[in-house]
């Protein structure tokens, strides 16, 4: 197992029907775990927000994999955007790829999901939690995985902007369904994308601390 090398690369992961998902993996020296950022509708692996959060984790020797669960064509389709079951199946493929990659095999895994990617992360861990240590939903839609939440056994952190009133209500409903170690953190003064000054940094620090505590 090659855990002591510094490695950065763009990746392509083949899923069902030969579809190819694009992403970017960064592995710092002496990586302690791999954090997979799952993106569906409303975010992407090239988002400056996600890159910032990934870099914050890399400083603590977490490897990061930023992956788009939808192809460019599917992003334009409303049907694909909200098919959380398909997103979860693809995330399971991605997790298997991480397990088999010579640079990351044997490492614990954490999941960060935003928008529909959060629901996909929660559905995935409800069915397949071995080797997954914790989950963070950042501005996510965990309520799209409502029927699966009671099955989850790993620690879950839900991050919501204080200005995002509707999403807060929906996240609170999801939070109440969880029967595991959990926190619902409201970042006051933040909107859905945490674009206000200092708010993304706050979300990134909470995410980092959650993984440091639970992986």
C-alpha positions in Angstrom: 0.0 0.0 0.0 1.4 3.4 -1.1 0.4 5.8 1.7 3.5 7.9 1.9 3.6 9.5 -1.6 2.3 12.9 -2.7 0.0 12.2 -5.6 -2.4 14.4 -7.6 -4.3 13.4 -10.7 -7.4 13.8 -12.7 -9.4 10.5 -12.7 -12.2 8.9 -14.8 -14.3 6.2 -13.2 -16.5 4.0 -15.4 -20.0 3.3 -14.0 -23.2 1.7 -15.4 -23.6 1.5 -19.2 -20.1 2.7 -19.8 -20.8 6.2 -18.5 -17.6 8.0 -17.3 -17.5 10.2 -14.2 -14.7 12.8 -14.0 -12.9 13.9 -10.9 -9.7 14.9 -9.2 -7.8 13.0 -6.5 -5.1 14.5 -4.3 -3.1 12.4 -1.9 -0.8 14.1 0.6 2.1 12.3 2.2 1.2 9.9 5.0 -2.5 10.2 4.2 -4.7 9.1 7.1 -8.0 8.6 5.2 -9.8 9.5 1.9 -12.6 12.1 1.8 -14.8 11.7 -1.2 -16.7 14.8 -2.3 -19.9 13.7 -4.0 -21.5 16.3 -6.3 -24.8 16.0 -8.0 -27.0 19.0 -9.1 -25.8 22.5 -8.1 -22.1 21.8 -7.5 -19.1 20.3 -9.3 -15.7 18.9 -8.7 -14.2 22.1 -10.1 -16.1 24.4 -7.8 -13.8 26.8 -6.0 -15.9 26.1 -2.8 -15.2 22.4 -3.0 -11.5 22.9 -3.9 -11.1 25.2 -0.9 -12.7 22.6 1.5 -10.5 19.9 0.0 -7.3 21.9 0.5 -8.3 22.5 4.1 -8.6 18.7 4.6 -5.3 18.0 2.8 -3.5 20.1 5.3 -4.5 17.6 7.9 -3.2 14.7 5.7 -6.6 13.6 4.4 -6.6 12.5 0.8 -9.5 14.0 -1.2 -11.4 12.8 -4.3 -13.7 15.4 -5.9 -16.1 13.6 -8.2 -19.1 14.6 -10.4 -21.8 11.9 -10.1 -23.5 13.3 -13.2 -22.1 13.5 -16.7 -22.2 16.9 -18.5 -25.2 15.8 -20.5 -27.1 14.6 -17.4 -26.6 17.9 -15.5 -29.0 19.4 -18.1 -31.7 16.8 -17.4 -34.0 17.3 -14.4 -34.7 13.6 -14.3 -31.1 12.7 -13.8 -30.5 15.6 -11.3 -32.9 14.2 -8.8 -32.5 10.5 -9.3 -30.8 10.0 -5.9 -30.8 6.2 -6.3 -28.7 6.4 -9.4 -26.4 8.9 -7.7 -26.0 6.5 -4.7 -25.2 3.5 -7.0 -22.5 5.6 -8.7 -21.0 6.7 -5.4 -20.8 3.0 -4.5 -18.8 2.5 -7.7 -16.5 5.4 -6.7 -16.0 4.0 -3.2 -15.0 0.7 -4.7 -12.6 2.4 -7.0 -11.0 4.1 -4.0 -10.7 0.7 -2.2 -8.9 -0.8 -5.3 -6.7 2.2 -6.1 -3.1 1.3 -5.0 -2.6 4.8 -3.5 -5.7 4.6 -1.3 -6.5 0.9 -0.7 -7.0 0.1 3.0 -7.6 3.7 4.0 -10.8 4.7 5.9 -13.2 6.8 3.8 -15.3 9.9 4.7 -18.0 11.4 2.5 -18.9 15.0 1.9 -22.1 15.7 -0.1 -23.6 18.9 -1.2 -27.1 19.3 -2.7 -28.3 16.0 -4.1 -24.8 14.5 -3.5 -25.5 14.7 0.2 -28.6 12.4 -0.2 -26.5 10.1 -2.4 -23.8 9.9 0.3 -26.4 9.1 3.0 -28.1 6.4 0.9 -24.7 4.9 0.1 -23.7 4.7 3.8 -27.1 3.3 4.8 -26.4 0.3 2.5 -22.7 0.0 2.6 -21.0 1.5 5.7 -18.0 -0.7 6.1 -14.8 1.3 5.8 -16.8 4.6 5.8 -16.1 6.5 9.0 -18.2 9.6 8.8 -20.4 11.8 6.6 -20.8 15.6 6.2 -23.7 17.2 4.3 -22.9 20.8 3.4 -25.9 22.7 2.1 -27.2 19.3 1.2 -30.6 17.7 0.7 -30.5 14.8 3.2 -34.3 14.7 3.2 -34.2 13.1 -0.3 -32.8 10.0 1.5 -35.4 10.2 4.3 -36.4 6.5 4.1 -32.8 5.4 4.6 -31.7 7.6 7.4 -32.7 5.3 10.3 -30.3 2.7 8.9 -27.2 4.8 9.2 -24.7 3.9 11.9 -21.8 6.3 11.1 -21.5 9.8 12.5 -23.3 12.5 10.4 -22.8 16.3 10.4 -25.4 18.5 8.7 -24.3 22.0 7.8 -26.9 24.6 6.9 -26.8 28.3 6.3 -28.7 30.4 8.8 -30.3 32.4 6.0 -31.4 29.2 4.2 -34.7 28.9 6.2 -36.5 26.4 4.0 -33.5 24.1 3.8 -33.0 24.4 7.5 -36.6 23.0 8.1 -35.9 20.1 5.7 -32.5 19.3 7.3 -34.1 19.4 10.7 -36.6 16.8 9.6 -33.8 14.6 8.3 -31.8 15.2 11.5 -34.6 13.9 13.6 -34.7 10.7 11.6 -31.1 9.9 12.2 -30.3 7.4 15.0 -26.6 7.7 15.1 -23.9 10.2 16.4 -25.1 13.4 14.7 -25.0 17.2 14.8 -27.0 19.9 12.9 -24.8 23.0 12.7 -26.4 26.2 11.6 -23.8 28.8 10.3 -25.4 32.1 11.2 -25.4 34.7 8.4 -24.7 32.2 5.7 -26.9 31.5 2.7 -27.2 28.2 0.8 -23.8 28.4 -0.8 -22.0 29.9 2.2 -20.7 32.7 -0.1 -20.7 35.4 2.6 -17.3 36.5 3.9 -15.8 33.9 6.3 -18.8 31.5 6.1 -17.2 28.9 3.8 -14.1 28.9 6.0 -16.4 28.2 9.0 -18.0 25.3 7.1 -14.6 24.0 6.1 -13.3 24.1 9.7 -16.4 22.3 11.0 -16.0 19.6 8.3 -12.3 19.1 9.1 -13.0 18.8 12.8 -15.7 16.3 12.2 -13.4 14.0 10.3 -10.6 14.5 12.8 -12.9 13.4 15.6 -14.6 10.5 13.8 -12.0 9.0 11.4 
